[in-house]
Amino acid sequence: MFGAGRIATRRVERLQAAGARLTVVAPEASDDIRRWAAEGRIEWRSREADITDVAGAVLVFAATDNPAINERMAAAARAAGIPVQRADAADESDFLVPALIHRGPLQIAVASDGTAPTLSRRLKAQLETWIPRAYGDLAELAGAFRAEVRTRLPAAARAPFWHRVFDGPIAEKVFAGRYVDAQRDLEAELLAASETGAEGLETRVGEVYLVGGGPGDPDLLTFRALRLMQRADVVLYDSLVAPAIVDLVPSDAERIHVGKRASRHTLPQPDINTLMVDLARAGRRVLRLKGGDPFTFGRGGEEIAELAESGIPFQVVPGITAANGCAAYAGIPLTHRDYAQSVIFVTGHLKGGELKLSWQELARPGQTVVFFMGRRALSTICRELAAHGLPDDWPVAMVIDGTTSHQRLIVGSLSDMPAREAACDATGPALLIVGEVVRLHEKLGWFDPGRVAGQPISQS
Ligand SMILES: C[S@@+](CC[C@H](N)C(=O)[O-])C[C@H]1O[C@@H](n2cnc3c(N)ncnc32)[C@H](O)[C@@H]1O
């Protein structure tokens, strides 16, 4: 390797991982190269390149920042019959180094035949985000069972067996970090398949993905959420989930709207729970898609309790809760250290017209309080907080339809917020943020909802 800068260091790292024996020739070197040399993992000749350095090499990389040196070393390598790669001139190289994606034993190479290495790297970056890290673990698991599968299953049953493993709960367990469970299930599956033959593979139990869809902006979905959404064959979604997010579910998946905006429940909670169990038992891959985060005022715990009791495989994917999403898009850092040392998430949902909260604890300076479902109880909330000691001019923000192109932000104080809210005609989900951090919005507000949809700005 001639050169020891950024590109050379990356190459040396990759080549080491592939088991190559390496000699680096360069007067100066990156910290990594110095360290590897000090550890005896590579040889570093700390001097200018010389054509005699190519002797004994099986591959030569000319990766200095001096094209003349690269050219001279490439010529010396060629004269000695050694293939050479020039970092500064792909078309003068004897071989190409593709952009590589590593997932354990799996390797995916992206190459453009030397025409557009930058494009290859961009594609690689996109693929990196699409292929979960745990694919390496999955490949290792498959590798560990490959010989046994060959011995125990007839040739025709092997490919369907592996498809089922890669498509089903076993792979999902690996992705969720439950490698040991996945291993145990794979053993059981193999036993069942070897006893029942190919027909046994058809009687599968489905699974449930309880996924947080975030507060509204589809870009806030996690990679895992998106991947599972695209695997589902039936989706149960709440009213709170933005249509743009439901649209990301495959068009051939069955969509069941189970409602739930305040008291207008389309389907009662026990029925939703039972429906999920029934669908999974029928072998379906069920996506239970919820707004925000399923475990933050989302009844996620109740929904999976029945699955756990019924032995249905499931996994939970966290979402960005409305508290974090709305705060970020309103430019309100919930715990800016100059103003708030803690943050409390609390429900403002009225039960029988009442709101029973520990007002004494909520009405304290030095903290931020976020009220979910608090719009109807807004007057009560403002009145109680003031009655328990917060000043009348204590800042309050209401974010309606946060993170979407319809976001509205109303900023006021405990004394005038109810009147400001009454004057607002937007009816979407609303979050209240109470605390001094609200004032930071004036300086830190950045989101312009109008720009998202190409519509006029609707924040007030
Ligand atoms: C039943 S809770 C569900 C919360 C959800 N699990 C979460 O983590 O965001 C519904 C409440 O969340 C808040 N909410 C959800 N999405 C919102 C949004 N896009 N903008 C403002 N508030 C939102 C509202 O307070 C709404 O009444």
The ligand as an SDF file (V2000), in Angstrom:
LIG
                    3D

 27 29  0  0  0  0  0  0  0  0999 V2000
  -53.6280    8.3590   23.1000 C   0  0  0  0  0  0  0  0  0  0  0  0
  -52.3300    9.5210   23.0940 S   0  0  0  0  0  0  0  0  0  0  0  0
  -51.1430    8.6560   22.1840 C   0  0  0  0  0  0  0  0  0  0  0  0
  -49.7710    9.1480   22.3410 C   0  0  0  0  0  0  0  0  0  0  0  0
  -48.7800    8.4130   21.4860 C   0  0  0  0  0  0  0  0  0  0  0  0
  -48.6490    7.0530   21.8560 N   0  0  0  0  0  0  0  0  0  0  0  0
  -47.4110    9.0850   21.5080 C   0  0  0  0  0  0  0  0  0  0  0  0
  -46.4420    8.5060   21.9630 O   0  0  0  0  0  0  0  0  0  0  0  0
  -47.3260   10.2160   20.9880 O   0  0  0  0  0  0  0  0  0  0  0  0
  -52.9210   10.7220   21.9910 C   0  0  0  0  0  0  0  0  0  0  0  0
  -52.3980   12.1100   22.2930 C   0  0  0  0  0  0  0  0  0  0  0  0
  -51.0770   12.2390   21.8310 O   0  0  0  0  0  0  0  0  0  0  0  0
  -50.8480   13.5760   21.4480 C   0  0  0  0  0  0  0  0  0  0  0  0
  -50.4730   13.5900   20.0270 N   0  0  0  0  0  0  0  0  0  0  0  0
  -50.2590   12.5440   19.2380 C   0  0  0  0  0  0  0  0  0  0  0  0
  -49.8600   12.9140   18.0240 N   0  0  0  0  0  0  0  0  0  0  0  0
  -49.7950   14.2570   18.0490 C   0  0  0  0  0  0  0  0  0  0  0  0
  -49.4440   15.2550   17.1060 C   0  0  0  0  0  0  0  0  0  0  0  0
  -49.0450   14.9250   15.8690 N   0  0  0  0  0  0  0  0  0  0  0  0
  -49.4880   16.5470   17.4680 N   0  0  0  0  0  0  0  0  0  0  0  0
  -49.8700   16.8910   18.7110 C   0  0  0  0  0  0  0  0  0  0  0  0
  -50.2210   15.9950   19.6520 N   0  0  0  0  0  0  0  0  0  0  0  0
  -50.1800   14.7060   19.3360 C   0  0  0  0  0  0  0  0  0  0  0  0
  -52.1270   14.3360   21.6780 C   0  0  0  0  0  0  0  0  0  0  0  0
  -52.0610   14.8790   22.9670 O   0  0  0  0  0  0  0  0  0  0  0  0
  -53.1330   13.2270   21.6150 C   0  0  0  0  0  0  0  0  0  0  0  0
  -54.3190   13.5670   22.3040 O   0  0  0  0  0  0  0  0  0  0  0  0
  1  2  1  0
  2  3  1  0
  2 10  1  0
  3  4  1  0
  4  5  1  0
  5  6  1  0
  5  7  1  0
  7  8  2  0
  7  9  1  0
 10 11  1  0
 11 12  1  0
 11 26  1  0
 12 13  1  0
 13 14  1  0
 13 24  1  0
 14 15  1  0
 14 23  1  0
 15 16  2  0
 16 17  1  0
 17 18  1  0
 17 23  2  0
 18 19  1  0
 18 20  2  0
 20 21  1  0
 21 22  2  0
 22 23  1  0
 24 25  1  0
 24 26  1  0
 26 27  1  0
M  CHG  2   2   1   9  -1
M  END
$$$$
